[in-house]
């Protein structure tokens, strides 16, 4: 029994057209009709252009421009300054023991006040960092840490020293969260910021290494233990002004919405 030609449904027609198009892509260019060859060349040019732009975007992310490098250097130096303003503790404790006429175990309460205040501040500063511009908060932390160190240089009572050093713990707890937030704004692409974040984390080692090199030498040359307050305070104040001028007022590099969402 002979069957007549079967009419294809719209869905089958669509699948058949798709199959013919896919097969045409696998055919050699010389077998394609002239119009198909033109479309194939246009598609290749479009794909090559997209790949070139993607490659350029990756290179820009991996090799930050002048604006991003400026931000990186500033936040690196800022955190080093914060560390110097808190790691000087061991160099002025003998001065505190002599001025207060207290034993080492009695003066140890100053260090405990810092740790407790720093831990409490770390819990509360999340709200501050979300509301205040992190570059401004970082500059203020440096300035307040400098003021605390200057206040300690003239303190003559153990409770006052413990209270001031505790205040330093609170403002110091702002440091790394602010540095991290500014860094993530400047380096929004996760693929290109791993190496730079690793370099940024070395600021902790650099700051800890600079304290014995700078503070100890300055105290030895001046013959006055209060230099252990003055030098870190001066450095922190200078860095605070630099951040206000070159990071906060000048702004950070702008990032696209998509890149910021990826961060």
N, C-alpha and C positions, 0 to 999 in steps of 0.2 A: 504494500500500500504506500503510495507516494504522499509524503507530507509537504504542504506548502511552506514557503519561507516564514519563519517565526519572527514576529515583531519584537524588538528589544524594548525593555522598559527604560524609563529615564535613568534609573540608577545603573542599569547595565551599560547604557550608552556612555554615561559618565566614566564608569570604570574602563570601558573600552578606549575612550579618548585618553584617559590617564595612562593606560598601558602603552598606547602608541607614542605618547610624548616621552615616556621613560625609555622606550626602545630607541627613539630617535636620538636621545642623548648618548647612547652607547654606539651609535653608528659613526664611522669615520666621517670627518668633516667634508671630504670630497663627495660622499654619497648624499649629503643633505641638500635640500633645495636651496636656492640663493637666499630667500628670506630667512630660512632657518639658520643658515650660516651667519647671517648678519646678527640675528638674535643671539646666537651662541657667542659670537665675538663680543657683543655688548655685555652679555652676562659675565664673561671672563674678565673684562675690564672693570666691571662693577665689583666683582669679588676680589680682584687684585687690589683695588683702591681701598676696600674695607680692611683687608689684611694689612696693608701698609699703614693705615691710620691706627689700627690696633697695636701694631708694633711700635709706632711712635709714642702712643699713650703709655705703653709699658716702660719704654726707655725714660720718659719724663718722670714716671713714678719712682723708678729705681734710682735715677740720678736727679735729686731735687734741685730746683732752680735757686736763684739768689734769695728770693723771699723765704723759702723754706729753710735754706741753710742759715739765714739770719735768725729765724725763730729757734732752730735747733741749737745754735751757739749760745743764744741768750738764755734759754731754759737750762742748758747744761751748766753755764756759769752761775746761774741763779741758785741751782741746787747745791753746787759746790760751796757757794757763799753761805747758804743755810747750814750746811754741815760744819763749816769752820766756826759758825756762831753757836754751835752746840757741842762740838767735840773739844772745845777749849776747856771743858769742865775739869779735866784732870790737872790743868796747869794753874788754875786759880784756887783749887781746894786748899793747898798749903797756905796760901794767903788768907783764906777764910778761917782756917784753924788758928792762925797766929792772931788775927784781928779779933776774933770772937773768944779766943782762949778756950777752945773746945777740943775734945779728942776726935779722932777720925770716926769713931762709931757714932758720936753725936752729930757730926757734920754730915754723916751719910744720909740723914733725913732729907737733905737738899736734893740728892740724886733720886730718892724715892718719890719726892713731890713731882719731879719732872716726868717720871715714867707714868705715874697715875694720871697726871694732867694730860699727857700726850695720848694715852689710851682713851680717856674720856673725850678729848677733842676729836679724835679720829672717828668716834661714833656720831658726833654732832656736826662735823664739818661737811658731811655729805649734802645737807640742806644748803649750807652756805655756798658750796661750789656750784650747785645747780642754779642758784639765784644770781650770784655775783660773777662777773667776768673773771675767768681763772687767771688771766694775765694780770689783772688789777689785784686780785687776791694774793697772788704770788709776790707782787711788789710790796703790798702792805705787810705781808708776813716777814719779808726781809727788813723792812723799816722797824716794825715792832720788835723783832728779835734784836736789832741794833740798840733800840731804846732800853730793852731789858738788860742787855750787857752793860750799858752805861750806868743804869741804875744800880746794878750789882757792884760796880766799882766803888760806890760810895756807901753801900749798906753796912750797917754796924750791928745788926741783930740777926740771930738765927731764923726766927720766924719770917722776917722780911726777906732774907735771902731765899728761903724755901718758897715763899709766895712768888717772888720774882722769877725764880727758875721754873716754877710750875707754869707761870704765864708763858715763858719761853716754850715749854712743852706744848701748850695749846696752839701757839702760832706756828711752831715747827710742824705740827701734824697737818697743816694745810699744804706743806711743801710738795710732797710727791704726788698727791691727787691733782693739784693744780698743774704741775709739770706734765703729768700723764694726759690730762685733758687738752692742754695746749698742743701737745705732741700729736694726739690723735686727730685734732683739727687740721694740722699742717700736713699730716701723712695719713689720709683717709683710706688708701687702698691697702688691704691686708697683705697683698702679694709683695709690696715693695717696702714695707716699713719694719720687717723683722730685724734686718741688719742694723738699721738706725736705732731701733729701740734697744738692741743689745749694747750699742755704743753709748746710748744715753744712760743706761744702767751703770756704766763704769764711773759715772760722776760721783757715786757713793764712795768708791775706792779712792778716787782722786782727792775728794774732800777730806777723807780720813787720813790720807798720806800727807796732805799739805799742812795739817795742823801741827804735827811735831816739827816739820821743817821750818814753817814760818813763825808760829807762835813761840815755840821753845827758843829759837834763835833770837827773836825780838826781845823776849823776857831776859835772856842771858846778856844781851848787849845793853839793854836799858837798866838792868839791875832793879827793876820794879815789876812786881808780879801783876800790877794793875794793867800792864800792857796786854796781858792775856784777855782783858775786856776790851781795851781800846782798839786793838788791831782788827778783831772780828767785827766789831761794831762799825768801824770805818769802812771795811770791805762791804758789809751788808748794806750800809746806807748808799754807797756808790752804786752798787748793783741795783738797788731799788729805784734810784733816779734813772738809771740806764733803761730799765724795763719800762718805766712809765713813759719815757720819751720814744724809745725805738720799738716797743712791742705793743703796749696798750694804745697809745695815741695814734701810732702809724697803722695799727691793725695787723691782723694775721692774713696769710694767703687765703683767698676765697676758694671754696671747694664746691663742686657740683652737688646737686641734691642726691643723685644716684650714688656718687662716691661716698658721701656722708652717710647714706643709708647702709652702704656696705660695711662701714666702720662699726 
